[in-house]
Amino acid sequence: MDEVTRPLSTVDDALTRLLACQPRRMSIAVLDSALRAGIVSDERVRGANARVPAVFRLSPRDLDPRAESGIESLVRVAIRDAGLRVASQVVIPGVGRVDFLVEGRVIVEVDGREWHRGEQERDYRRDLEALQRGYRVVRVDYEHAVAHAELVVAAVVRSASAAVGVGEGVTFLRSSGPPSLDVRGNVGGQALYS
């Protein structure tokens, strides 16, 4: 087999084929990553957009080079396509930088890599800090981002539309208020977990 010593197509051709041949959300994920890495410029993306039929074109607001991974892009696209406002890489005092802040109150974190023990503990602490400050938190892994975007969107929509405040947006097991637990995690004599 001959050794390949030069690219088989130009960057411009590759971008045009990407837009014309891949689903919109995948094109956005690839372009976000390429823009972030400096492999392509906004100008090249605009040029590719101009070369494809209108049905395949992307809006400049579809792209966000702040996305730190392709799966972040997939999640952002799914949430935006559901009609929700999404801000990327937001710094929240006391919590830190989060992947997304949806509708100003739901934090969405996309965990695409394996958690290490220290990172998982840090993430749990950040989630608790966010919840204490009145935010809701939705964590998404690779499988959900890629294969179950509709479930992610449903969870985010539910979280964004839930009422805010003590006792609101929470379902209790008894109508008189929060259940009391005994030391074994039982509610009113019945085990929560088997």
C-alpha positions in Angstrom: 0.0 0.0 0.0 1.3 3.5 -0.9 2.1 5.8 2.0 -0.1 8.8 2.2 2.2 11.9 2.4 -0.3 14.7 1.8 -3.9 15.4 2.7 -6.5 13.7 0.4 -8.7 16.7 0.4 -8.5 20.4 1.4 -9.8 21.7 4.7 -12.4 23.6 2.7 -13.6 20.5 1.0 -13.7 18.6 4.3 -15.8 21.3 5.9 -18.2 21.4 2.9 -18.6 17.6 3.0 -19.1 17.7 6.8 -22.0 20.1 6.5 -23.6 18.3 3.6 -23.1 14.7 4.9 -23.4 14.7 8.7 -26.4 15.4 10.9 -26.6 19.0 12.0 -25.7 18.2 15.6 -22.6 16.2 14.6 -21.5 19.0 12.3 -21.8 21.5 15.1 -19.8 19.3 17.5 -17.0 18.8 15.0 -16.9 22.5 14.1 -17.0 23.6 17.8 -13.9 21.4 18.4 -12.1 22.5 15.3 -12.7 26.2 16.2 -11.6 25.6 19.8 -8.4 23.9 18.6 -7.7 26.6 16.0 -7.8 24.1 13.2 -10.4 26.2 11.3 -11.3 29.9 11.4 -14.7 31.5 11.4 -14.0 32.6 7.8 -13.5 29.1 6.6 -16.7 28.0 8.3 -18.6 30.8 6.6 -17.1 29.8 3.3 -18.2 26.2 3.7 -21.7 27.4 4.7 -21.9 29.4 1.5 -20.9 26.3 -0.6 -23.7 24.0 0.6 -27.4 24.2 -0.1 -29.4 26.3 2.4 -30.9 23.3 4.1 -27.4 22.3 5.4 -26.2 25.7 6.5 -25.6 26.5 10.1 -26.2 29.8 11.8 -23.2 31.4 13.4 -25.0 31.3 16.8 -25.1 27.4 16.5 -21.4 27.3 17.1 -19.6 27.8 20.3 -15.8 27.3 20.5 -16.0 27.4 24.3 -17.3 23.8 24.3 -14.7 21.7 25.8 -15.8 18.5 24.1 -18.0 17.2 21.3 -20.5 15.8 23.8 -20.8 19.2 25.4 -21.8 20.5 22.0 -24.3 17.7 21.5 -26.0 18.5 24.8 -26.0 22.2 24.1 -27.6 21.7 20.7 -30.3 19.4 22.1 -31.2 21.9 24.9 -31.2 24.9 22.6 -33.3 23.1 20.0 -35.9 22.5 22.8 -36.2 26.3 23.0 -34.3 26.9 26.2 -31.7 29.6 26.8 -28.2 28.1 27.4 -25.1 30.0 28.5 -21.8 28.1 28.2 -18.9 28.0 30.6 -20.5 30.2 33.2 -18.7 31.1 36.5 -21.0 31.0 39.5 -19.6 32.4 42.7 -19.1 29.7 45.4 -19.6 27.0 42.8 -17.0 27.7 40.1 -17.2 27.3 36.3 -20.1 25.1 35.0 -20.6 23.7 31.6 -24.0 25.2 31.1 -26.5 27.4 32.9 -29.9 26.9 31.4 -32.7 29.5 31.9 -30.5 31.1 34.6 -31.3 28.3 37.1 -30.3 24.8 35.9 -26.7 23.8 35.9 -25.9 21.1 33.4 -22.6 19.3 33.7 -21.4 17.0 31.0 -19.0 14.3 32.4 -17.4 12.7 29.3 -14.3 11.3 31.0 -14.0 8.8 33.7 -14.3 10.3 37.1 -11.3 10.0 39.3 -12.0 9.7 43.0 -10.8 13.3 43.8 -12.8 14.7 40.9 -16.0 12.9 41.9 -15.8 14.2 45.4 -15.1 17.8 44.1 -18.1 17.5 41.7 -20.4 16.3 44.5 -19.3 19.3 46.7 -19.9 21.7 43.8 -23.4 20.2 43.3 -24.2 20.6 47.0 -23.0 24.3 46.8 -25.1 24.9 43.7 -28.2 23.3 45.3 -27.7 25.4 48.5 -27.7 28.5 46.3 -31.0 27.6 44.7 -29.8 26.1 41.4 -30.8 22.7 40.1 -28.1 20.4 38.8 -28.4 17.8 35.9 -25.3 15.6 35.3 -25.0 14.0 31.9 -22.6 11.3 30.8 -21.4 10.2 27.3 -24.1 7.6 26.7 -26.9 10.0 27.6 -25.4 12.8 25.5 -24.9 10.6 22.4 -27.8 8.1 22.5 -30.4 9.6 24.8 -30.5 13.3 24.2 -34.3 13.3 24.6 -34.0 12.1 28.1 -31.4 14.8 28.9 -33.7 17.4 27.4 -36.7 16.1 29.4 -34.8 16.3 32.7 -33.5 19.8 32.0 -37.0 21.0 30.9 -38.5 19.5 34.1 -35.8 21.1 36.2 -36.1 24.5 34.5 -39.9 24.5 34.9 -40.0 23.3 38.5 -41.1 25.9 41.1 -38.4 27.4 43.2 -38.6 27.4 47.0 -38.9 25.2 50.0 -41.7 22.7 49.5 -42.3 23.7 45.9 -41.4 21.5 43.0 -40.8 18.6 45.4 -42.9 15.5 45.7 -43.2 14.2 49.3 -44.2 10.6 50.1 -46.8 11.9 52.6 -49.0 15.0 52.1 -48.2 16.3 55.6 -44.7 17.2 54.6 -41.3 15.6 54.3 -41.2 12.0 55.6 -39.2 11.2 58.7 -36.5 8.6 58.4 -35.3 6.2 61.0 -31.6 5.3 61.3 -32.0 2.5 58.7 -33.4 4.7 56.0 -37.0 3.5 56.6 -40.0 5.8 56.0 -42.8 5.1 58.3 -41.7 1.5 58.9 -41.1 0.8 55.2 -37.6 0.5 53.7 -36.8 3.0 51.0 -34.3 0.6 49.4 -34.4 -3.2 49.2 
